[in-house]
Amino acid sequence: MLRTFAAAAVAVSLIAGPVLAQGTPAGTSAPMTTSQPAKADAKKTATVKHVKKHHVSKTHAVKVVKHVKHPTEKTRG
């Protein structure tokens, strides 16, 4: 049931995607007005945004060792 629902959702998105992507026709939009845009405030106060500091973890010291194959003792059989 879940597979059929997923397949149906994919099919609908493939069919309806291009139709929705076209948008509205240019003739139906509202006419633009020629009024001047509102001026921004001359005095703008800069607000200081507080930044949360993250703790940087320190890595422990690691000694680099050279791996050597140890000789095995021969036993009498």
C-alpha positions in Angstrom: 0.0 0.0 0.0 2.9 2.3 0.8 4.5 1.7 -2.5 1.3 2.5 -4.5 0.9 5.7 -2.5 4.5 6.7 -3.1 4.1 5.9 -6.8 0.9 8.0 -7.0 2.6 10.9 -5.3 5.5 10.8 -7.7 3.1 10.7 -10.7 1.1 13.6 -9.4 4.2 15.7 -8.8 5.5 15.0 -12.3 2.2 15.9 -13.9 1.4 19.0 -11.8 4.9 20.3 -11.5 5.2 22.1 -14.9 1.7 23.6 -14.5 2.5 25.1 -11.1 5.9 26.3 -12.3 4.3 28.5 -15.0 2.9 30.9 -12.4 0.2 33.5 -13.1 -0.2 35.2 -16.5 1.2 38.8 -16.8 -2.2 40.3 -17.6 -3.8 39.4 -14.3 -1.3 41.2 -12.0 -2.2 44.4 -10.4 -1.0 47.6 -12.0 2.1 49.2 -10.5 1.8 52.5 -8.8 4.3 55.3 -9.5 4.6 56.4 -5.8 8.0 57.0 -4.3 9.3 54.2 -2.0 9.3 54.9 1.7 12.6 56.3 2.9 14.5 54.4 5.5 15.2 55.9 8.9 18.2 58.2 8.8 19.3 57.0 12.2 19.9 53.3 12.3 21.1 51.8 15.5 23.4 48.9 15.2 22.4 46.0 17.5 25.1 43.8 18.8 24.3 40.1 18.3 25.6 37.9 21.1 27.4 34.9 19.7 27.5 31.7 21.7 31.0 30.5 22.1 31.6 26.8 21.5 34.1 24.8 23.6 36.9 23.4 21.6 37.9 20.0 22.9 41.6 19.2 23.3 42.9 15.9 22.0 45.0 13.7 24.2 48.7 13.3 23.5 49.3 10.1 21.5 52.7 8.5 21.2 53.5 7.3 17.7 54.9 3.8 17.7 56.5 1.7 15.0 54.7 -1.6 14.7 57.1 -4.6 14.5 56.3 -8.2 14.0 57.7 -10.1 17.0 59.7 -13.3 16.4 57.8 -16.4 17.5 59.5 -19.0 19.7 60.2 -22.3 18.1 58.9 -25.2 20.2 60.1 -28.8 20.0 57.5 -31.1 18.5 
